[in-house]
Amino acid sequence: MLKVVVQVSDINNIDQALTSCNNLINEIPDAVVEVVFHQSAISAVVKGSNVEGRIRNLMKRGVIVVACRNSMRSRDISEDQLIDGVKNSQCWRCGDC
């Protein structure tokens, strides 16, 4: 089974990253895909974001969506502001927040 972690740190790359994740699951349906949003891209996982629907659809398809806790803290984003189903984690994956 293929496991993929996608890191999205730049707000300008959110659409491209979400499209890539969608394409990945279309091509390899049994892949385990996790997307970690950090730095300026953290805004994508906040309720009401312009990509909330796309993120919800990816989660319905089994994609694990994670918000970097360090990026949340630095932007005063609380857990209750996250889209339902988004996990939050210490940023051990990216290490540069």
C-alpha positions as CSV (number, residue, x, y, z in Angstrom):
1,M,0.0,0.0,0.0
2,L,1.3,3.4,-1.0
3,K,1.5,6.1,1.8
4,V,1.9,9.7,0.8
5,V,2.3,12.8,2.9
6,V,1.8,16.1,1.1
7,Q,3.0,19.3,2.8
8,V,1.3,22.6,1.9
9,S,3.0,25.7,3.3
10,D,2.3,28.4,0.7
11,I,-1.2,29.9,0.4
12,N,-0.6,30.2,-3.3
13,N,-0.2,26.4,-3.7
14,I,-3.3,25.2,-2.0
15,D,-5.4,24.7,-5.2
16,Q,-2.6,22.8,-6.9
17,A,-2.0,20.6,-3.8
18,L,-5.7,19.7,-3.5
19,T,-5.9,18.9,-7.2
20,S,-2.8,16.7,-6.9
21,C,-4.3,14.8,-3.9
22,N,-7.6,14.3,-5.8
23,N,-5.6,13.0,-8.9
24,L,-3.6,10.7,-6.7
25,I,-6.7,9.1,-5.2
26,N,-8.3,8.8,-8.6
27,E,-5.2,6.9,-9.9
28,I,-4.4,4.9,-6.8
29,P,-7.7,4.5,-4.8
30,D,-6.1,2.4,-2.0
31,A,-3.3,4.9,-1.3
32,V,-3.1,6.4,2.2
33,V,-2.9,10.2,1.7
34,E,-2.2,12.7,4.4
35,V,-2.1,16.4,3.8
36,V,-0.4,18.7,6.3
37,F,-1.2,22.4,6.1
38,H,1.2,24.8,7.7
39,Q,2.6,28.3,7.5
40,S,0.4,30.6,5.3
41,A,-1.5,27.6,3.9
42,I,-3.0,27.0,7.4
43,S,-5.9,29.3,6.4
44,A,-7.2,26.6,4.1
45,V,-8.4,24.4,7.0
46,V,-10.3,27.1,8.8
47,K,-14.1,26.9,8.6
48,G,-15.4,29.2,5.8
49,S,-12.3,29.0,3.7
50,N,-12.7,29.2,0.0
51,V,-11.6,25.6,-0.3
52,E,-13.6,24.1,2.6
53,G,-15.8,22.1,0.2
54,R,-12.8,20.6,-1.6
55,I,-11.2,19.7,1.7
56,R,-14.4,18.1,3.0
57,N,-14.7,16.0,-0.2
58,L,-11.1,14.8,0.1
59,M,-11.8,13.8,3.7
60,K,-14.9,11.9,2.6
61,R,-12.6,10.0,0.2
62,G,-10.3,9.0,3.1
63,V,-7.6,11.7,2.9
64,I,-6.3,12.6,6.3
65,V,-6.1,16.4,6.7
66,V,-3.8,17.8,9.4
67,A,-3.3,21.4,10.6
68,C,0.1,22.2,12.1
69,R,-0.4,23.3,15.7
70,N,2.6,25.7,15.6
71,S,1.1,27.5,12.6
72,M,-2.3,27.6,14.3
73,R,-0.8,29.1,17.4
74,S,1.2,31.7,15.5
75,R,-2.0,32.8,13.7
76,D,-4.3,32.6,16.8
77,I,-6.4,29.8,15.2
78,S,-8.1,27.6,17.8
79,E,-9.2,24.0,17.3
80,D,-12.9,24.9,17.1
81,Q,-12.1,27.1,14.1
82,L,-10.9,24.1,12.1
83,I,-13.1,22.4,9.5
84,D,-14.8,19.4,11.2
85,G,-12.6,16.4,10.8
86,V,-9.3,18.2,10.4
87,K,-6.7,16.9,12.9
88,N,-4.0,19.0,14.4
89,S,-0.5,18.0,15.3
90,Q,2.8,19.2,16.4
91,C,4.7,20.1,13.3
92,W,7.3,17.3,13.5
93,R,6.8,16.6,9.8
94,C,7.7,20.0,8.4
95,G,9.9,21.4,11.3
96,D,10.0,24.9,9.8
97,C,7.0,26.6,11.2
